[in-house]
């Protein structure tokens, strides 16, 4: 109901000036029509004076930019929001609980003051009408808590209080306590179920690294809780698929918590599904929580880097020392001392297996032909590389590598000079993530530069150019190449180790960060970043819907909307179900699977643009024949109590549900909220005002013409 209205008028200038302007406009109109040639009748004179005055007043109003605001205020009636957990877990505790809930909701619905909105939540959010209360079935196989957060946020202007009936155990969505605590809406939680722990053994948590290395042993730790089974023997197993990796016979702790460590050494790379299982004991409250599955990613060992240098140098030493700080890198060195002597053993196999090459002053004058051939073979296979052209580089031999390089040498010189960097591409990710770090690059100490004429190739990107003294020279110093699957970074400078010894603050880290960023950039995983499949989790129950999202991007990581994504899902029996993703928006595509049978699944997807293959990717997930709701054996008091506390509400047990009636009605009596609607009329931007000015000008001209005054 609208109970008050306000009209406000605001001006860009003082209203006094406007009033004076209006009076002067009227007086001016009277003056110009006081004497006319030819003489006209008094009624026509009054009409013309009025029209001219109106025109001038309208123009003045447009100049003074008046805004007329109409403000309507409407009182909002309080609304109590009742939310009921419709999941199966509500029945885990007592058959009488569901009847007590129906009775309690009916009583609240009849006696609460103000408006009432009733919803049930579980697998989906449902609006419940008054005549449907006794039809609440408590049969949802999932408890998704996210929709209630969205509902409260959507209706927050009208809600006076929330009454939430649940056991507090949810298996989908995230804890809404923080988000709802900021709304100022009290939430009264009603706990359903037992507050006393039943006899049970469960896997509470599993601690592991999501990324492991092939043939590298790691520890997987499981946390096992027990109640009522102290000093009982159980067998705890770590499995990969159906194969047992390790098995332990343990005595359950008297303290109720046991920590079990397993050693896991993956034999090959890829995504692995592991699980931990506990043997069953008689009279457990639930066997569903005796098993827990999880996924890990096994990487092909550590990233292998080979540093090849034609002679010992400070550049090679500083680069090696910086890279070896990264535990994710496995570094091999081939530093040539004499014709056939290397500081570290020269190993052809290591070079052939390497992921990234660092060529420091290579090839040199005495570099052995077999080593040069091995490096060329790697580059032919599109191995990414980082090259430093310094005083040890034989430029004549380097020309033989032209087809792999991001630059060319037009004229060879044996002279060297001191020079500085002149950054030409501050947006390059190689220079760092913040402005402060990037500005340090132009302040680095001088390096040693060969006087040969270097030019960048057309497909290359020049990050830094040459500066000698105060003169900028259009020749590359740092140049990158990323084309046709070939990636390289070239530094056409020697003695770059000086960059690490700069006395500027943070410049020491700049050198290390540059090399580590270079390694990340060179590691070719761009295709994975441009075509991504994902789900909200990796392991589902048979009753859950599975929403698969595909993200597709172009070379510049702009979303692609004009693609067709064809896919197939393959189960454990190698049965194939083809499907096609539906485009949603902004490079996002989706598909929904309902009620997939138990098993492990692999999704192979192919993105097509203009009927041509663009990118391919794959994804794995599992469906288990488990009822997530059976994992709940006790009320989650901590969650329910915290939710009510942070929102200034209160926690009640189901037997005290009628107390929420008093609390909610007290809030409804004090609830005072109004909805304000503001409508503005702006003179200067309104087309009607312009039309009126033109119309009255035309009317004045017509009347004057009829009277022979023109």
C-alpha positions in Angstrom: 0.0 0.0 0.0 1.3 3.5 -0.9 1.1 5.6 2.2 3.2 8.6 1.3 4.3 10.6 -1.7 6.8 13.4 -2.1 7.5 15.7 -5.0 10.9 17.3 -5.1 12.2 19.8 -7.7 15.9 20.4 -8.1 17.7 23.0 -10.3 21.2 23.4 -11.6 21.2 27.1 -10.6 19.5 29.2 -7.9 15.7 29.2 -8.1 15.8 32.9 -7.4 17.6 33.5 -10.7 15.0 31.3 -12.5 12.1 33.3 -11.1 13.7 36.6 -12.1 14.4 35.1 -15.6 10.7 34.1 -15.9 9.5 37.5 -14.9 11.9 39.2 -17.3 10.7 36.8 -20.1 7.1 37.8 -19.5 7.9 41.5 -19.3 10.0 41.3 -22.5 7.1 39.5 -24.3 4.7 42.3 -23.1 7.1 45.0 -24.2 7.6 43.6 -27.8 3.9 43.3 -28.4 2.9 46.6 -26.7 3.1 48.4 -30.0 2.6 46.5 -33.3 2.6 47.3 -36.9 0.0 46.9 -38.1 -2.2 47.3 -35.1 -3.8 44.0 -33.9 -6.8 43.2 -31.7 -6.3 43.0 -28.0 -7.2 39.2 -27.8 -4.6 38.4 -30.5 -2.0 40.6 -28.7 -2.6 38.8 -25.4 -2.4 35.4 -27.3 0.9 36.3 -28.9 2.3 37.7 -25.6 1.4 34.5 -23.8 2.9 32.2 -26.6 6.2 34.2 -26.6 6.3 34.1 -22.8 5.7 30.4 -22.8 8.5 29.8 -25.4 11.0 31.8 -23.3 10.0 30.1 -20.1 10.4 26.6 -21.7 13.8 27.6 -23.0 14.8 28.9 -19.5 13.6 25.6 -17.9 15.7 23.6 -20.3 18.8 25.8 -19.5 18.2 25.5 -15.7 17.8 21.7 -16.0 15.1 21.2 -13.5 14.4 17.6 -12.3 11.0 16.8 -10.9 11.2 13.7 -8.6 8.1 11.8 -7.5 8.9 9.5 -4.6 6.4 6.8 -3.6 6.8 4.9 -0.4 5.2 1.5 0.2 5.1 -0.4 3.5 6.2 -4.0 3.2 4.4 -6.6 5.1 6.6 -9.1 7.0 7.1 -12.5 5.3 8.3 -15.6 7.3 10.2 -18.0 5.1 10.0 -21.7 6.2 12.5 -24.1 4.6 12.1 -27.9 5.1 14.8 -30.5 4.4 13.2 -33.0 2.1 16.1 -35.5 1.9 16.1 -39.1 2.9 18.5 -38.5 5.8 15.7 -36.9 7.8 14.3 -40.5 8.2 17.6 -41.9 9.3 16.9 -41.1 12.9 13.3 -41.9 13.8 10.1 -42.7 11.8 8.3 -40.3 14.0 10.4 -37.3 13.0 8.7 -36.9 9.7 5.3 -36.8 11.3 6.5 -34.3 13.9 7.8 -32.1 11.2 4.5 -32.1 9.3 2.6 -31.2 12.5 5.1 -28.5 13.4 4.9 -26.9 9.9 1.1 -27.0 9.9 1.1 -25.3 13.3 3.5 -22.6 12.1 1.5 -22.0 8.9 -1.7 -21.4 10.9 -0.3 -19.2 13.7 2.5 -17.1 12.2 1.7 -13.5 11.7 2.2 -11.9 8.3 2.8 -13.6 5.0 4.3 -17.1 4.9 6.4 -18.7 2.1 7.0 -22.4 2.4 9.7 -24.3 0.4 11.2 -27.8 0.6 14.8 -28.4 -0.5 16.9 -31.4 -1.3 17.6 -32.4 -4.8 15.6 -29.4 -6.0 13.9 -26.4 -4.4 10.1 -26.7 -4.4 7.3 -24.2 -3.5 4.8 -25.8 -1.1 1.2 -24.6 -1.0 -0.9 -24.8 2.1 -2.8 -27.9 0.8 0.5 -29.7 0.0 2.1 -29.7 3.5 1.1 -33.3 4.3 2.5 -34.4 0.9 6.1 -33.6 1.9 7.7 -37.0 1.4 11.3 -36.7 2.6 12.6 -38.8 -0.3 15.3 -36.7 -2.0 18.5 -38.6 -2.5 20.7 -35.4 -2.3 20.8 -32.4 0.0 21.7 -29.4 -2.0 21.9 -26.3 0.2 22.8 -23.8 -2.5 19.3 -23.1 -3.7 18.1 -21.8 -0.3 20.9 -19.2 -0.3 19.8 -18.0 -3.7 16.2 -17.9 -2.6 16.9 -15.9 0.5 19.0 -13.4 -1.4 16.3 -13.1 -4.0 13.5 -12.4 -1.5 15.6 -10.5 1.1 13.6 -7.3 0.9 10.4 -9.0 2.1 11.7 -11.6 4.5 11.5 -10.8 8.2 12.8 -14.2 9.5 13.7 -17.7 8.2 12.8 -21.0 9.9 15.0 -23.8 8.7 14.2 -27.5 9.5 17.0 -29.9 8.8 19.5 -32.3 10.2 22.2 -30.0 8.9 23.9 -32.6 6.8 24.3 -31.5 3.1 26.3 -33.2 0.4 26.0 -30.6 -2.4 26.5 -26.9 -2.3 28.6 -24.8 0.1 28.1 -23.5 3.6 25.9 -20.4 3.3 26.6 -19.0 6.8 28.9 -16.2 5.8 26.8 -14.9 2.9 23.6 -15.0 4.9 25.1 -13.4 8.0 25.5 -10.1 6.1 21.7 -9.8 5.3 20.5 -9.0 8.9 17.8 -11.6 8.6 17.5 -13.9 11.7 17.5 -17.6 10.9 16.0 -20.0 13.4 17.3 -23.5 12.8 15.3 -26.5 14.0 17.5 -29.6 14.3 16.1 -32.9 13.2 17.7 -36.2 14.4 19.9 -37.5 17.1 22.4 -35.4 18.9 24.1 -38.5 20.3 26.6 -40.3 18.1 25.5 -43.8 17.0 27.9 -46.8 16.9 29.7 -46.3 13.7 33.1 -46.3 11.8 33.6 -43.8 9.1 36.3 -42.3 6.9 36.1 -38.7 7.8 38.8 -37.3 5.5 41.6 -38.2 3.1 44.7 -36.0 2.9 46.7 -36.2 -0.4 48.5 -34.2 -3.0 46.3 -33.8 -6.1 49.3 -33.8 -8.3 51.9 -36.6 -8.0 54.9 -37.6 -10.1 55.3 -40.9 -12.0 57.5 -43.4 -10.1 57.8 -41.1 -7.1 56.5 -42.4 -3.8 54.1 -40.2 -1.8 52.0 -40.6 1.4 48.2 -40.7 1.4 46.8 -40.2 4.9 43.3 -41.3 6.0 41.5 -40.0 9.1 39.1 -42.7 10.5 36.6 -41.9 13.3 34.9 -44.5 15.4 32.2 -44.5 18.1 31.5 -47.6 20.2 34.1 -49.8 18.4 37.2 -49.0 20.4 39.9 -51.7 20.2 38.1 -53.5 17.4 40.2 -54.8 14.5 39.4 -53.6 11.0 41.2 -53.9 7.6 41.8 -50.6 5.9 42.7 -50.8 2.2 44.0 -48.3 -0.4 42.8 -49.3 -3.9 43.4 -48.1 -7.4 40.4 -49.2 -9.3 39.8 -52.8 -8.2 43.4 -53.4 -7.4 44.7 -53.3 -3.8 47.7 -51.0 -3.5 48.3 -51.5 0.3 46.3 -53.1 3.1 46.6 -52.6 6.9 45.1 -54.3 9.8 44.6 -51.8 12.6 43.2 -51.6 16.1 40.6 -48.7 16.3 41.7 -46.1 18.8 40.1 -45.6 22.2 40.2 -41.9 21.5 37.8 -42.3 18.6 40.2 -41.2 15.9 42.9 -43.0 13.9 45.4 -41.8 11.4 46.4 -44.3 8.7 49.2 -43.6 6.2 49.6 -45.4 2.9 52.5 -45.3 0.5 51.6 -44.8 -3.1 54.0 -45.0 -6.0 52.2 -44.5 -9.4 53.7 -46.5 -12.2 52.4 -44.3 -15.1 51.0 -40.9 -15.7 47.4 -39.8 -16.1 44.4 -39.3 -13.9 43.9 -42.1 -11.3 40.8 -43.0 -9.3 41.8 -44.2 -5.8 39.7 -45.3 -2.9 40.1 -46.2 0.8 37.8 -48.9 2.3 37.2 -50.1 5.8 36.0 -53.6 6.5 32.5 -53.7 8.0 31.7 -54.3 11.6 28.5 -55.7 12.9 25.9 -53.2 14.1 27.4 -50.1 12.4 24.8 -47.3 12.0 25.8 -46.9 8.3 28.1 -48.8 6.0 27.9 -46.1 3.3 30.7 -44.1 5.0 33.1 -47.0 5.1 34.4 -46.2 1.6 35.6 -43.0 0.0 36.9 -42.4 -3.5 39.1 -39.6 -4.9 41.0 -38.6 -8.0 44.6 -37.6 -8.4 46.7 -36.5 -11.4 50.0 -38.2 -12.0 52.5 -36.1 -14.0 55.2 -37.5 -16.2 58.0 -37.2 -13.7 59.4 -33.8 -13.1 59.7 -31.4 -16.0 63.1 -32.2 -17.5 65.4 -29.4 -18.5 68.8 -29.7 -20.2 71.3 -26.8 -20.0 73.8 -27.0 -22.8 76.7 -24.6 -22.9 79.8 -24.6 -25.2 82.0 -23.3 -22.3 81.8 -22.6 -18.6 80.3 -19.1 -18.1 78.7 -17.0 -15.4 75.5 -16.9 -17.4 75.2 -20.7 -17.4 76.0 -20.9 -13.7 73.5 -18.2 -12.6 70.7 -19.7 -14.8 71.4 -23.2 -13.4 71.3 -21.9 -9.8 68.1 -20.1 -10.4 66.3 -23.0 -12.0 67.4 -25.6 -9.4 65.5 -23.7 -6.7 62.3 -25.0 -8.3 61.6 -28.5 -7.0 59.3 -29.3 -9.9 62.3 -29.3 -12.3 64.8 -32.0 -13.1 67.9 -30.3 -14.5 70.7 -31.9 -16.5 73.8 -30.0 -17.6 76.3 -30.5 -20.4 78.9 -27.8 -19.9 81.8 -28.2 -22.4 85.3 -27.6 -20.9 87.5 -28.8 -23.7 87.0 -30.4 -27.1 85.6 -33.7 -25.8 85.5 -32.9 -22.0 82.2 -31.9 -20.3 81.8 -30.6 -16.7 78.9 -33.0 -16.3 78.7 -36.2 -18.2 77.4 -35.7 -21.7 74.3 -38.0 -22.0 72.5 -38.4 -25.3 69.6 -40.1 -23.7 69.0 -37.3 -21.2 69.0 -34.7 -24.1 66.6 -36.8 -26.1 64.1 -37.1 -23.2 64.3 -33.5 -22.1 61.2 -31.3 -22.2 62.9 -27.9 -22.5 66.4 -27.0 -23.8 68.5 -24.1 -22.4 71.2 -23.3 -25.0 73.8 -21.0 -23.3 76.5 -19.8 -25.8 75.6 -22.7 -28.0 76.7 -23.8 -30.6 80.3 -22.8 -29.8 83.5 -22.9 -31.8 84.4 -26.4 -30.5 80.9 -27.9 -30.0 81.1 -31.5 -31.2 79.0 -32.3 -34.3 77.2 -35.2 -32.6 75.9 -32.8 -29.9 74.8 -30.3 -32.5 73.0 -33.0 -34.3 71.2 -34.2 -31.1 70.1 -30.6 -30.4 68.9 -30.2 -34.0 66.9 -33.5 -33.7 65.2 -32.2 -30.6 64.3 -28.9 -32.3 63.0 -30.8 -35.3 60.6 -32.5 -32.8 59.4 -29.0 -31.7 61.0 -29.1 -28.3 60.7 -25.6 -26.8 64.0 -23.9 -26.1 65.6 -20.9 -24.4 68.8 -19.5 -26.1 71.3 -17.0 -24.8 73.6 -15.7 -27.6 76.6 -14.5 -25.7 80.4 -14.2 -26.3 80.8 -18.1 -26.5 78.3 -18.4 -29.3 79.7 -19.2 -32.8 77.4 -17.1 -35.0 78.5 -18.8 -38.2 77.4 -22.2 -36.7 74.2 -20.6 -35.3 73.1 -19.6 -38.8 72.6 -23.4 -39.4 69.8 -23.2 -36.9 68.0 -20.4 -38.7 64.8 -22.3 -39.3 64.3 -22.8 -35.6 65.2 -19.3 -34.5 63.0 -16.2 -33.8 65.6 -14.0 -35.3 68.2 -13.9 -38.2 71.7 -12.5 -38.5 72.2 -10.2 -41.4 75.9 -9.4 -40.8 78.4 -11.1 -38.5 80.8 -9.0 -36.4 83.4 -10.1 -33.9 83.1 -6.8 -31.9 81.3 -6.4 -28.6 79.8 -3.3 -26.8 78.0 -2.5 -23.6 74.3 -1.9 -24.0 71.0 -1.6 -22.0 67.5 -2.9 -22.4 64.7 -0.9 -23.9 61.4 -2.7 -23.1 59.0 -2.5 -26.1 56.3 -4.9 -24.9 55.4 -4.2 -21.2 52.3 -6.5 -21.6 54.4 -9.6 -22.1 53.8 -12.2 -19.3 57.5 -12.9 -19.1 58.2 -9.5 -17.5 56.1 -10.2 -14.4 52.6 -9.7 -13.0 52.9 -6.2 -11.4 53.9 -2.7 -12.6 56.6 -2.3 -10.1 58.4 -5.4 -11.3 58.1 -4.5 -14.9 59.5 -1.0 -14.5 62.7 -2.5 -13.1 63.6 -4.0 -16.5 64.7 -0.7 -18.0 66.9 -0.1 -15.0 69.0 -3.3 -15.2 72.8 -3.1 -15.5 74.3 -3.2 -19.0 75.0 -6.4 -20.8 77.6 -7.5 -23.4 76.2 -7.2 -26.9 77.7 -8.6 -30.1 77.8 -5.9 -32.8 76.3 -8.2 -35.5 73.1 -7.0 -37.2 70.2 -9.0 -35.6 66.7 -8.8 -37.0 63.5 -10.4 -35.6 61.5 -12.6 -37.9 58.0 -11.6 -38.9 56.2 -14.2 -36.8 58.2 -13.3 -33.6 57.4 -10.9 -30.8 60.1 -8.5 -29.6 59.9 -7.8 -25.9 63.0 -5.7 -25.5 65.2 -3.8 -27.9 68.7 -2.4 -27.8 69.8 0.8 -26.2 73.4 2.1 -26.4 74.0 5.2 -24.3 70.9 7.3 -24.7 70.2 6.0 -28.2 67.4 3.5 -28.9 68.3 1.1 -31.7 65.7 -0.9 -33.5 67.3 -4.3 -32.9 65.9 -7.1 -30.7 67.4 -8.2 -27.4 64.6 -10.4 -26.0 62.4 -12.0 -28.6 59.9 -14.9 -28.4 58.3 -17.2 -31.0 55.1 -19.1 -30.7 53.9 -20.5 -34.0 53.0 -23.9 -35.5 53.6 -25.6 -32.2 57.1 -24.2 -31.9 58.0 -22.0 -28.9 61.3 -20.3 -28.1 62.8 -17.4 -26.1 66.0 -15.8 -27.3 68.2 -13.4 -25.4 70.7 -11.8 -27.7 73.0 -10.6 -25.0 75.9 -11.9 -22.8 76.7 -11.4 -19.2 73.0 -11.3 -18.3 74.1 -12.7 -14.9 74.6 -9.0 -13.9 70.9 -8.6 -13.9 70.7 -10.7 -10.7 73.3 -8.5 -9.0 71.5 -5.2 -9.5 71.3 -3.1 -6.4 67.7 -2.1 -7.1 65.2 -3.5 -4.6 63.6 -6.8 -5.7 65.8 -7.1 -8.8 67.4 -10.3 -7.5 63.9 -12.0 -7.6 63.3 -10.5 -11.0 66.0 -12.7 -12.6 64.7 -15.8 -10.9 61.0 -15.0 -11.6 61.9 -14.3 -15.3 63.5 -17.8 -15.7 60.7 -19.6 -13.9 58.0 -17.7 -15.9 59.9 -18.6 -19.1 59.8 -22.3 -18.2 56.0 -22.1 -17.7 55.6 -20.2 -21.0 57.7 -22.7 -22.9 55.9 -25.7 -21.5 53.2 -26.2 -24.2 49.9 -26.7 -22.4 48.0 -24.0 -24.3 45.6 -26.4 -25.9 44.5 -27.7 -22.5 43.8 -24.1 -21.5 41.7 -23.4 -24.6 39.4 -26.4 -24.4 38.3 -27.4 -20.9 35.8 -29.9 -19.6 34.6 -29.7 -16.0 32.0 -30.8 -13.5 31.3 -29.6 -10.0 32.9 -32.8 -8.6 34.5 -36.0 -9.9 32.5 -38.7 -8.0 28.7 -38.9 -8.2 26.0 -41.2 -6.8 23.6 -42.9 -9.2 20.7 -40.6 -8.2 22.6 -37.4 -9.1 22.3 -35.3 -12.3 25.7 -34.7 -13.8 26.1 -31.3 -15.5 29.2 -31.2 -17.8 30.5 -27.8 -18.8 32.8 -27.2 -21.8 34.8 -24.0 -22.2 36.3 -23.1 -25.6 38.7 -20.2 -26.4 40.7 -19.0 -29.4 44.4 -18.4 -29.6 44.0 -15.1 -27.7 41.9 -16.8 -25.0 38.7 -15.1 -26.3 35.5 -17.2 -25.8 34.3 -19.0 -28.9 30.6 -19.1 -29.6 30.5 -20.4 -33.1 31.6 -24.0 -32.5 30.0 -27.4 -32.5 31.2 -29.7 -29.7 30.7 -33.4 -30.4 31.4 -35.9 -27.6 31.1 -39.4 -26.5 30.9 -40.9 -23.0 32.4 -44.4 -22.6 31.6 -46.6 -19.6 33.6 -49.4 -18.0 32.3 -51.9 -20.5 33.5 -49.7 -23.4 29.9 -48.9 -24.4 29.8 -45.6 -26.2 27.0 -43.0 -25.9 27.5 -40.1 -28.4 26.1 -36.6 -27.5 26.4 -33.0 -28.5 27.0 -30.0 -26.1 24.4 -27.2 -26.1 25.8 -23.6 -26.3 24.9 -21.4 -23.3 26.8 -18.1 -23.5 30.2 -16.5 -23.5 32.1 -19.6 -24.8 30.3 -22.0 -22.4 28.6 -25.2 -23.5 26.7 -27.6 -21.3 25.2 -31.1 -21.3 23.2 -32.9 -18.6 23.3 -36.6 -17.8 20.6 -38.1 -15.6 20.7 -41.3 -13.7 24.0 -42.8 -15.1 24.6 -46.3 -13.9 27.4 -47.2 -11.5 30.8 -47.2 -13.2 33.9 -45.2 -14.3 33.3 -43.0 -17.3 35.6 -41.2 -19.8 34.4 -38.4 -22.0 36.1 -37.6 -25.3 35.2 -34.3 -26.8 36.0 -32.7 -30.2 35.4 -29.0 -31.0 34.6 -28.2 -34.6 34.7 -24.7 -36.2 33.3 -24.4 -39.8 33.2 -28.3 -39.9 36.9 -28.4 -39.3 38.6 -30.0 -36.2 39.8 -27.3 -33.9 40.7 -29.0 -30.6 40.2 -32.3 -28.7 40.2 -33.1 -25.0 38.9 -35.7 -22.5 37.7 -36.0 -19.0 37.0 -38.7 -16.4 34.4 -39.1 -13.7 32.8 -41.9 -11.6 29.3 -42.9 -10.6 29.0 -45.0 -7.4 26.0 -47.0 -6.2 25.9 -45.3 -2.9 23.2 -43.3 -1.2 24.9 -40.1 0.1 22.1 -39.5 2.6 22.8 -42.8 4.4 26.2 -41.3 5.5 24.4 -39.1 8.0 24.1 -40.7 11.4 24.0 -37.7 13.7 22.6 -34.1 13.5 25.1 -31.6 12.3 24.7 -29.4 15.4 27.8 -27.3 14.6 26.5 -26.1 11.2 22.9 -25.4 12.4 24.0 -23.6 15.5 26.6 -21.5 13.7 24.1 -20.5 11.0 21.6 -19.3 13.6 24.2 -17.6 15.7 25.8 -15.5 12.9 22.4 -14.4 11.7 21.2 -13.4 15.2 18.7 -16.2 15.2 18.5 -19.2 17.6 18.9 -23.0 17.4 16.0 -25.3 18.6 15.6 -29.1 18.6 12.5 -30.5 16.9 10.7 -31.0 20.1 10.9 -27.3 20.7 9.7 -26.2 17.3 6.8 -24.2 18.7 9.3 -21.8 20.3 10.2 -20.6 16.8 6.6 -19.4 16.6 7.1 -16.9 19.5 10.5 -15.8 18.2 9.2 -15.2 14.6 6.0 -13.4 15.7 8.0 -11.0 17.9 10.2 -10.1 14.9 7.1 -9.6 12.7 5.6 -7.2 15.2 8.7 -5.1 15.1 9.3 -5.4 11.4 9.2 -2.1 9.7 10.4 -1.9 6.1 9.3 0.3 3.2 9.8 0.1 -0.5 10.7 3.4 -2.2 10.1 4.0 -5.8 11.5 7.2 -7.4 10.4 8.6 -10.7 12.3 11.5 -12.3 11.2 13.9 -15.0 14.1 15.7 -16.6 13.2 18.8 -18.6 16.3 19.1 -20.8 16.3 15.5 -22.0 12.5 15.2 -22.6 11.5 15.2 -26.3 8.1 16.6 -25.4 9.6 19.9 -24.2 11.5 20.3 -27.5 8.4 19.5 -29.4 6.4 22.2 -27.5 9.1 24.8 -28.1 9.0 24.1 -31.8 5.2 24.0 -31.8 4.8 27.4 -30.1 7.4 29.0 -32.3 5.4 27.7 -35.3 2.1 28.9 -33.7 3.5 32.4 -33.1 4.9 32.6 -36.7 1.5 31.5 -38.1 -0.5 34.1 -36.0 1.9 36.9 -36.9 1.7 35.9 -40.6 -2.2 35.9 -40.5 -2.0 39.4 -38.9 0.4 40.7 -41.6 3.2 41.3 -39.0 6.0 39.5 -40.9 
